[in-house]
Amino acid sequence: MKKIITAITLCLFCGLPFAFAQDRKSMTTKDQDKVAIWNHLDKKFPEYSQVAREIWSFAELGYQEQKSAALLQSKLSEAGFKVESGVAGLPTAFVATYGSGGPVIGILAEFDALPGLSQDSVPYRKPLIEGGSGHGCGHNLFGTASVAAAIALKEHLLKTGQAGTVKLYGTPAEEGGAGKVFMAREGLFKGVDAVLHWHPGAVNAANAESCLAMVSGTFRFYGQTAHAAGSPERGRSALDGLEAMNYMVNLMREHVPQEARIHYVIKNGGVAANVVPDYAEAEYVVRLPDHNATMELWERIIKAAEGAAIGTGTTVKYEINAAHMGLLPNETLASVMHGNLSKVGGVKYNAAEFSFAEQLRQTMGKNLPPLKVAEEIQPFKQSFFPASTDVGDISWLVPTAGLSTATWVPGTAAHTWQATAADGMSIGMKGMLNAAKTIAATGLDLFNNPALIEKAKNEMQSRRGANFEYKAMIGEIKPPLDYRKGL
C-alpha cells in the first residue's frame, strides 16, 4: 500500500487553470476561492487515493458495501458532517449534511463493485480472487471523489461563513440494485436545489446527457419432476416453459422500437439431464429511452411468459427487481460543469503510467483512440448514452449534471478487468482528483449564483412537461437487498 500511495503522490500534477497561474493579480474573489478549493484537494490527494484504494480492495457488491460505506462515512464525520445511516431501508445508504440555509447542493457517491471482475492493478490479466468481484466500473473512485468534493465545499463554507448546505448521498447498489430510486421514492431529495455527480470513464466530458430507462426482473417457472426416460409423460418441464418464453421474446425483437434493448440470462435450468426440471429461473433486463415505453415493453414480455407457461403446462411467477428512468439532461448545469472541467484539464501520464497504458492496450484489440485523449476535454454537446443509471430518477426531481474523467486508459470499456486494473492505480486516482475538483468548483458556482439554479429548475420543468408527476417505476416493492448474495 505504501509503495502504491508513494507512486500516486509522485504522479500528482497541478490542476491549476493556466489562465489563473499566469495572472493571479487579475483573479476575482470567486477565482481565488476555486484555487483555494483545488489546493485543498491537491493537499488531500494522497489521503483520498488511499481511501479509493481501500474501497477498491474491499470490492463489495450491491447492498453488501458495509466496509466501503463505513469508510466514507467516517471521513465525512471527521470533517464535521452530520451523517444519517441506513436511510430508505437500505443498510449501506447514508446522507451526510453540512451547513445551513440555501442553496442546497446534493452530491452523489457510489461504491459498489461488480461480480467476476477481480483484478490486480497490473496491465495483464491477473485476478486477485478467481471469480471474485472487482471495481470494473470505478465506483471506488466515484464515492471517494464525491466525498472529497463535499468536504472541500464544506471547508469553503466554514472559511467564508457563506450560507449554503452540502448534502452527500451515499447511494449503494447502482449496478442493478437501483439504490437511488428507493432513496428518491422516500423523498430524500426534497428541498435539494441541484445534484452533481460523475462517473469514471475513458474520456473527459461534461455533456447534457440522456440515457436509457431500464426495468429488470426475475421470471420463475414451476413444473413437475419425472424420470426423463421412464415416465416423461408425467413431467412438466419448467425449463421448457422458460425456453419457450425466451423463444417468443427473441421473435419479438423484430417488432420493437429500434432503440430497445432486451437482455436475459438463465440462472437456473435444472440439475440433471435425466430429471425433468420442476424449476427454472431467468433474469431479464429491458431498456428504452422513454420510461413509459419501457414499461409497455415489459408488459409484452410478461405476456410472453404467461403464454409460455400455458403452452408447456407449467406456471410462472415474476417480479421487478429494479427499474429507473433515463437521465433528464440539464444544459444549464452541464455547461457550468463543462466550463470547470475545461479549467481543471485532463489526465497527464508520467513515464510509468504511459508504459502501463501501452501494455494494457495490447489486450484491448485494434482501432483504439490515441493515448493523448486522456489529456483532452471533449467538446460540449447534448449526447445520448446507450446504457442506464439510477441517477435517472433523481434528474427528474432535481436539476442534475454529471461528468466523466479519464480514469481508464483510452479505449477501455466499462465492466472489464482492464477498467478494474486502472481503477486501482495512479491513472484512476488522477482522474478521480479531476472529478473532485470539477464537482467542487461547480458547487461553488451554484452557491455564488442562485440565478443559475433557478434557470436550471426552469429548464427541468420545461423538459419534463407541465403535467409531470413522479411515480417510481419500481412501484411499492421492497429493496432487493439479497440480489447479489452468493455471488
Buried (B, 14 or more C-beta within 10 A) or exposed (E): EEEBBEBBEEBBBEBBBEEBEEEEEEBEEBBEBBBBBBBBBBEBBBEBBBBBBBBBBBBBBBBBBEBBBEBBBEBBEEBEBEBBBEBBEBBBBBBBBBBEEBBBBBBBBBBBBBBBBBBBBEBEEEBBEEEBBBBBBBBBBBBBBBBBBBBBBBBBBEEEEBEBBBBBBBBBBBBBBBBBBBBBBBEBBEEBBBBBBBBBBBBBBBBBBBBBBBBBBBBBBBBBBBEBEEEEEEBBBBBBBBBBBBEBBEEBEEEBEEEBBBEBEBEBBBEEEEBBBBBBBBBBBBBBBBBEBBBEBBEBBBEBBBBBBEEBEBBBEBEBBBBBBBBBBBBBBBBBBBBBBBBBBBBBBBEBBBEBBEEBBEBBEEEBBEBEBBBBBBEBEEBBBEEBBBBBBBBBBBBBBBBBBBBBBBBBEBBBBBBBBBBBBBBBBBBBBBBBBBBBBBBBBBBBBEEBBBBBBEBBEEBBEEEEEEEBBBEEBEBBBEBBEEE
